[in-house]
Amino acid sequence: MKIVASRALINGQLESNVCIESVNGIITSIEVDSAMPTTISGVILPGFVDIHTHGAGGYYFSALKPEDISIAISTHASHGTTSMLASLVTEPLESLLKQVTALVPFIGTSPIKGIHLEGPYLSHSHCGAHDSALLRTPNIAELEQLIAASNGSIRMVTLAPELAGAIAAIEFLCSQGVVVALGHSAADAITTKAAIDAGARIITHFNNGMPKLDSGENISSASLNNADVALELILDGVHLNQIDTQRILDSAPHRIIAITDAMSAAGSLDGDYTIGKLDVRVKDGIARLTSNGALAGSTLTMDRAFHNLIDNFGFSIPSAIHATSTLPAEKIGLVDAGSIEVGKRAELIEFTVSGSIIPV
């Protein structure tokens, strides 16, 4: 494949008249200021990398039918996501093993590049849309079963570091090459630092499922001020208000990972859904548990998150791509995605002159 774009993001800079050639899906050459006539009028960018998404198009990645999983994938892909982690919520171990096994055929053969376990090792006090009856303390033997069932494709696990056995679990996961994220947690600052020292490198949907900003010395304050961790943000205008978002962006520049935390209604319609076994109602694009009104994921897509950074927070295109593609790829060890470089996958999107995002 050969394309010539009027502009493209290369090495963090917007370059003009860029010719990109690829063979078998791998970029083989990049020429800046090419004399060839342009074939694409918009800006070519690396595809989005969403490391935290549960589904879309009416289906979850926990579905056991391949056709349902495929719909969720294609829905996100149509909004510019070319790499993603399939996130699974808290379920009994037997259910998680079945869900992980159903996802294995999609790893590496689709935009799903790995699996993210969000639970079941979460705090009861900050369980959010996870079934509190199913939460439990970290268990290395269970993790070994899950990793084996995934053929080593579990890339990230979210857990609460204050739980008994959590630090040992973090050390074990890191030894297996699994990224550890801290979330759904009431941890104090000392415990948070111990978890980061043990290898945790991401905070799951920062300021959600944890104490809020200015609530004392705890996981929020400790992680906001720690340069070793990246902070996931759900940039839908609902999970975080404008003032708090701006403050986080100012306090942790270059450490922001935009995620969707999308539930099944992303790219679909308002109505009644579930998350795990819990009932959810989506109204005006906002998903809440019917039992207590708690937020139950989002209906966000990555193109909207990208636009939000540019339109509402003054991000440049390179800075927005750092948060939506480059940093998330880096943090989960996805070495062949996240930027446009020779040797990386030619997973490209166009930011059109009219402002939309379309796959190339």
N, C-alpha and C positions, 0 to 999 in steps of 0.2 A: 504494500500500500504506500502511496505517496500523496501527501497533501502539502499545499502551500498556503499558509495563513497570513492574513494581513498583519496579525500580531500573535505572539505566543509567549508564554511565561517560561523562560529558560534561565536557570541559575538564579532564581529569585528576581529576575528583571524582565520587564515587558520588552521584547525585541520585535522588530518589524520584518515583514516579508520572510517568514521562517518556513523552510522546506524540511518536512519530517518524513523520513522513509522508515518503513518497518517490514520485516519478513517474519512470517509465522507468528505475528503478534508481538514481536520484540523490536524495539527501536534500534535501527542500524546506523542511521546518520541524521545529523541535524545541521542545517546550513542557515545561518543568519544573514539577512540582507541578500536573499536569493534574487537572481535576475529572472527567475521563472514567474509566469503569471499566477496570481493568487487564485486558489480554488475555494477558499473559505474566507468570508468577509469579516467574521467575528474574531474573538480572541480564543486561541486554543489553550486549554488548561488541563492539568492532570485531573482525572476523575476523582470524585469525592471518596473518602475512606471513612465509613461509619462503623465505629468499633462497638456501638451499643444500640442495637435495634432488635425488637422482638417480632416484627412482622409488618404486614401491609396488605392492602388490597382485599381485606376481609379475612386474612389467614395469618396464622402464627408459624414461626419456625419450629415450634413444638409439634406441629402437625405430623402425623405419621404417613400421610399420603404424599408421594412425590409431586403430584400435580398441584397440591395446595402450597407446598413449599415453593414451587416454581412460580406461582402467582405472586407470592410475597417478594421473591427476588426480582421479578420483572417489574413490579411496581416501583421499587426503589431504583432500579436501573434506569427507568424512564425519567427519573428526576436527577440523573447524573451520578448516582453512586455506582462505582465500578468495583469497589472492594468493600466487604463488610464482614463483621463478626455476627453470627447468628446467636442472639441472646436468649437464654432460657431462664424462666422464673422458678421460684421455689416449688418443688414437687417432691413426692416420695422418691426414694432412690430408684425403685423399680421403674417408675415412670421416666425419670431422667435418663436412665440407661437406654430405654426404648427410643426416646427422643434423640439422644446423641447418636445412636446407631442409625436412625433414619436420615440424619444429616450427613453421615460420612460420605455417601456417593456424590454429594454436591461440593465437597471440599476440593478446591483446585480445579474443578470442572465448571465452575460458575463464579459469579462475584463473591460467593461465600468463601472466605479464606481461612476460616477457623470458627470455633465455638466459644462463646462467653457464658459462663455460669454465673448468674446473678442470684446467689443463694444456693443452698438453703442455710448458709452459715451467717445469718444476719441477726441484728438486735431486735428483740420484741418491742422495744420502745420506739423504734424508728422503722417499723416493717413496711410502711407505705402500703402498696397494693399487693404485698406478698401475704399469703395465708399464714397467720401467726401460729396456727396449730401445727404447721409443718416445719417450723424453724428449729434448728438444733445446733450443737456445737461442732466445730470442725473435726473431721475424722479422716485421718490419712489413709486408712484402709479403703474408705469410700472413694476418696479422691483417686486412689490407684485403680479402682474398678472403673471409674468414669473415664480416666485417661486411656486405659486399655480399650474400653468400648469405643472410644473416639479415634482409635488408631493414631493417637498422639496429636489430634487436631484441636484439642482444647487449648486455646491461646491465652485466655484471660479468665480469672476467677475473682469475683467481688465477695469480700467477707468483712465482717465487723471485727476489728482487732482486739476489742476488749473481751471477747468470748474465750472461755477456757480452751487452751490448745491452739489458739489462733497464731501465735508467733511461730510455733513449731510447724504449723501448716503452711505459713508463708515461706519459711525456709525450705520446706519440702517442695512446694510448687516452683519456687525459683530454681531449685536444683534440677527440676524437670523441664526448664525452659518455658514455664507458664508465667505470664505477667500477672501480678497481683494488684488488684484495685481495692481500695478501702471505701466502704460505703454502708448505708443503712446502719449507722453507728452512732453511739453516744460516747465514744471514747474520749478520755481526757487527753491533754497535750502530751503527757509523758508516755502514755500507751501508744499514741499516734507516732511519736518519734521512734519508739522501739520498733514499731511495725515498718516504718520507713527504713530504719537501720537494718532490718531483717530482709529488705528487698522490695517492699511495696513501692510502686512508682506512679500510680494513677489514683485520683479521687473520683469515685463514681458520682455522677450528676451533682457536682458541688453545690452546696446550699440547699439541696433537697435530700430528704432522708437522713438528715443530720442536724445538729444545732445550727441556728442561723448566725449570720454575721453579728458581731458585738454581743454574743451570748456568753462570753467568758473564755477562759483558757481551756480549749477543747480541740476536737479534731478539725473544726473549721478554722480556728485561728492558727493552729499549728501547721496545717497544710497550706493555708494561704501564704504563710511566711517562709515556706520551705522550698528552695529552688530545685530540689531533687524530684519533685512530683509535678505531674501535669494535672490540670483540673478540667474534668468534663463539664460542659455547660449545655443545658437544653434551651436553645435560643428561640423559643416559641412565643415569648412575650407573656406567658402564663406562669411557667415555673419560676421565672425570675423577673422582677420588675426592672424598669429602665435604670433607675438609680443604682440598685444593687449590682446589676450587670456591669454598668460603667465602672463602678468602684472595683469590681473583681478584675475587669480588663486592665484598669490602671495599676492595680496592685501586683498582678501576675502577668506582665507582658511576655509574649512568646511561650507561655505555658498553658494556653487555652486549647482544649480539644472540643470542637463542636460535635455534638451527637444528636440523634433524633430521639432515642429511647422510645421509638415508635411502637405502638400497639397495633392490633390488626386493622383498626379503622383508618390508619394512614393511607392516603390516596383513595379513600372510600367515602362513605356517607355517614351522616349522623344516624344514631339509632342505638339499639341495645346489643352489647357484646359481652364477652367474658375475658378475664385474664386469669389463667390457671382455672380454678373452680369458682372464682369470685365474679359476681355480676357487675358490669360496667355500663354506664350510659354516656354516650357521646352527644353533646349538645353544643352547637356553634363551634364544632371542631375541638372541644375540650372534653377529655375523658376523665370521668370520676367514678369511684366505687359507689354503687347505689346504697350500700349499707351505711357509709359514714361521710360520703362526699370527698374522700381523699383523692388526690390526683392519681390516675392510673396510667402512667405513661403519657405519651403525647401522640398527636396525629401529624407531627412534623415530618417534612422531607428535607434532605440536605440542601437542595437548591434554595429553599426558604431560609434556612440557617445562614447560608452564604450571603443571600440578599440582605438579611437582617444586619449582619456585620457591616456591610458596605453602606446600606441606606440609613440605618439608625445609629450606628456607632462610628462612622467615618473611617472604616478600614479601607486601605488600598486593596486592589485585587491581589497583589502578592501576599499581603498580611492575612487576608481572608482565606486564601488557599493554604497558608501555613496552618491555620486552625482547622480547616475542613479536609485536608488531604496530607500535607507533609508531616506534621507532628503526629497525628494519629498513626500513620504508617510506621514512622520511626519508633514510637513507643511500643508497638506490638511486634516489632521485628519484621515488618513486611518490607524487605529490602528492595523488591522490584516494583514498588508502587510509590505514589506520593509526590512524584516530580517527573518532569520530562527530561530524560537523560538516555544516552546510548546505553543499551543493555537492559533497560527497564521495559516493562510491558507497555505496549502502545494503547493504554486505556485512557482515552482522551475525550474531553467534552468541549463544546463550543459555547462561549458566552456571547450570544448573538448581539448584533447592533441594536436590536429591539429590547435587549435585556433579559432574554430567556436563556435557559440552560438546556442544551440538547446533546445527546450522545453523538459522537463522531463515528 
